[in-house]
């Protein structure tokens, strides 16, 4: 049975998201190089590509949800605990967004801790990355967070599954709110 029947088509796919990321990264670097103190030099800013990727994911996701006629409230860099922040909140879904994947098993433990904290506060915690090439890290994050909460954009259908998961959470939230008002 085809997964496409159970999950509707999306406005974006991985190729388009990565294309938008690269295009906007070039634009961001160009604009930053125009600052008077840069003297036309391309800036070397750690984290800029990750930040651009986060912005593209946020924009694409919100457009997808709008196309599904879902009401959303979004916020970036949401404080979860002490100094820990999650990249994006859409309603009751917290989303960790990584362009380059994981940097070690300590990262897996950290995100598992984030997930526990998020769930204790009534949020669903999702992890989205452009890809993770190191198989032990890929397996570890899926095991730690649950495969249903982890999305690798370099895997076919993961963007569509990600959008469907967020949409389902928003719909459940809406249904729950309607029932609680009765």
QUIPERA-V607846 format. One record per residue. N is the residue number from 1. RES is the residue in one letter. SS is DSSP state (@ for helix, = for strand, . for the rest). OMEGA is omega as a letter, one per 30 degrees, with the letter a starting at -180 (* if undefined). D_CENTER is the distance of its C-alpha to the mean C-alpha in Angstrom with 1 decimal. Layout:
[[N & RES & SS & OMEGA & D_CENTER] [N & RES & SS & OMEGA & D_CENTER]]
This chain:
[[1 & X & . & a & 27.6] [2 & X & . & l & 25.0] [3 & X & @ & a & 21.4] [4 & X & @ & l & 21.3] [5 & X & @ & a & 23.8] [6 & X & @ & a & 21.7] [7 & X & . & a & 18.5] [8 & X & . & l & 19.1] [9 & X & . & l & 18.4] [10 & X & . & l & 15.5] [11 & X & . & a & 16.0] [12 & X & . & l & 13.8] [13 & X & . & a & 13.7] [14 & X & @ & a & 12.5] [15 & X & @ & a & 15.7] [16 & X & @ & l & 15.2] [17 & X & @ & l & 11.7] [18 & X & @ & l & 13.2] [19 & X & @ & l & 16.4] [20 & X & @ & l & 14.9] [21 & X & @ & a & 13.3] [22 & X & @ & l & 16.7] [23 & X & @ & a & 18.7] [24 & X & @ & l & 17.0] [25 & X & @ & l & 17.3] [26 & X & @ & l & 20.9] [27 & X & @ & l & 21.4] [28 & X & @ & l & 20.0] [29 & X & @ & l & 22.3] [30 & X & @ & a & 25.1] [31 & X & @ & l & 24.9] [32 & X & @ & a & 24.8] [33 & X & @ & l & 27.8] [34 & X & . & l & 29.7] [35 & X & . & a & 29.9] [36 & X & @ & a & 33.5] [37 & X & @ & l & 33.1] [38 & X & @ & l & 31.1] [39 & X & . & l & 34.2] [40 & X & . & l & 32.3] [41 & X & . & l & 30.8] [42 & X & . & a & 27.2] [43 & X & . & l & 25.3] [44 & X & . & a & 24.1] [45 & X & . & l & 21.2] [46 & X & . & l & 19.3] [47 & X & . & a & 15.6] [48 & X & @ & a & 15.9] [49 & X & @ & l & 14.2] [50 & X & @ & l & 11.1] [51 & X & @ & l & 11.4] [52 & X & @ & l & 12.0] [53 & X & @ & l & 9.0] [54 & X & @ & a & 6.8] [55 & X & @ & l & 9.4] [56 & X & @ & l & 9.5] [57 & X & @ & a & 6.0] [58 & X & @ & a & 7.1] [59 & X & @ & a & 10.5] [60 & X & @ & a & 10.1] [61 & X & @ & a & 8.4] [62 & X & @ & l & 11.1] [63 & X & @ & l & 13.6] [64 & X & @ & a & 13.0] [65 & X & @ & l & 13.5] [66 & X & @ & l & 16.4] [67 & X & @ & l & 18.0] [68 & X & . & l & 18.0] [69 & X & . & l & 19.8] [70 & X & . & l & 17.5] [71 & X & . & a & 17.9] [72 & X & . & l & 14.9] [73 & X & . & a & 14.9] [74 & X & = & l & 11.9] [75 & X & = & l & 12.2] [76 & X & = & l & 10.7] [77 & X & = & a & 11.7] [78 & X & = & l & 12.9] [79 & X & = & l & 15.7] [80 & X & = & l & 15.6] [81 & X & = & a & 18.8] [82 & X & . & a & 21.3] [83 & X & . & a & 19.5] [84 & X & = & l & 16.2] [85 & X & = & l & 13.2] [86 & X & = & a & 9.7] [87 & X & = & a & 7.4] [88 & X & = & l & 6.8] [89 & X & = & l & 9.2] [90 & X & = & a & 10.0] [91 & X & . & a & 13.4] [92 & X & . & l & 13.7] [93 & X & = & l & 10.1] [94 & X & = & a & 8.5] [95 & X & = & l & 4.9] [96 & X & = & a & 5.4] [97 & X & = & a & 4.0] [98 & X & = & l & 7.3] [99 & X & . & a & 9.4] [100 & X & . & l & 12.4] [101 & X & . & a & 11.8] [102 & X & . & l & 13.9] [103 & X & . & l & 17.1] [104 & X & . & a & 19.1] [105 & X & @ & l & 19.8] [106 & X & @ & l & 19.8] [107 & X & @ & l & 16.0] [108 & X & @ & l & 15.9] [109 & X & @ & l & 18.3] [110 & X & @ & a & 16.4] [111 & X & @ & l & 13.2] [112 & X & @ & l & 15.7] [113 & X & @ & l & 17.4] [114 & X & @ & a & 14.3] [115 & X & @ & l & 13.9] [116 & X & @ & l & 17.7] [117 & X & @ & l & 17.7] [118 & X & @ & a & 15.0] [119 & X & @ & l & 17.0] [120 & X & @ & l & 20.2] [121 & X & . & l & 19.1] [122 & X & . & l & 18.3] [123 & X & . & l & 14.5] [124 & X & = & a & 12.5] [125 & X & = & l & 10.1] [126 & X & = & l & 7.3] [127 & X & = & a & 6.3] [128 & X & = & l & 4.5] [129 & X & = & l & 7.0] [130 & X & . & l & 9.3] [131 & X & . & l & 11.9] [132 & X & . & a & 14.2] [133 & X & . & a & 17.8] [134 & X & . & a & 19.6] [135 & X & @ & l & 20.2] [136 & X & @ & l & 21.1] [137 & X & @ & l & 17.8] [138 & X & @ & a & 16.0] [139 & X & @ & a & 18.4] [140 & X & @ & a & 18.3] [141 & X & @ & l & 14.6] [142 & X & @ & l & 15.1] [143 & X & @ & a & 18.4] [144 & X & @ & a & 17.2] [145 & X & @ & a & 14.3] [146 & X & . & a & 15.7] [147 & X & @ & a & 14.9] [148 & X & @ & a & 13.8] [149 & X & @ & a & 10.8] [150 & X & = & a & 9.7] [151 & X & = & l & 8.5] [152 & X & = & a & 10.0] [153 & X & . & l & 10.0] [154 & X & . & l & 13.6] [155 & X & . & a & 14.7] [156 & X & . & l & 16.3] [157 & X & . & a & 14.9] [158 & X & @ & l & 11.5] [159 & X & @ & a & 9.7] [160 & X & @ & l & 12.5] [161 & X & @ & l & 12.1] [162 & X & @ & l & 8.5] [163 & X & @ & a & 9.8] [164 & X & @ & l & 12.9] [165 & X & @ & l & 11.6] [166 & X & @ & l & 10.1] [167 & X & @ & l & 13.3] [168 & X & @ & l & 15.5] [169 & X & @ & l & 14.5] [170 & X & @ & l & 15.3] [171 & X & @ & l & 18.5] [172 & X & @ & l & 19.5] [173 & X & @ & a & 19.1] [174 & X & @ & l & 21.3] [175 & X & @ & l & 23.8] [176 & X & @ & l & 24.1] [177 & X & @ & l & 24.7] [178 & X & @ & a & 27.4] [179 & X & @ & a & 29.1] [180 & X & @ & l & 29.2] [181 & X & @ & a & 31.0] [182 & X & . & * & 33.8]]
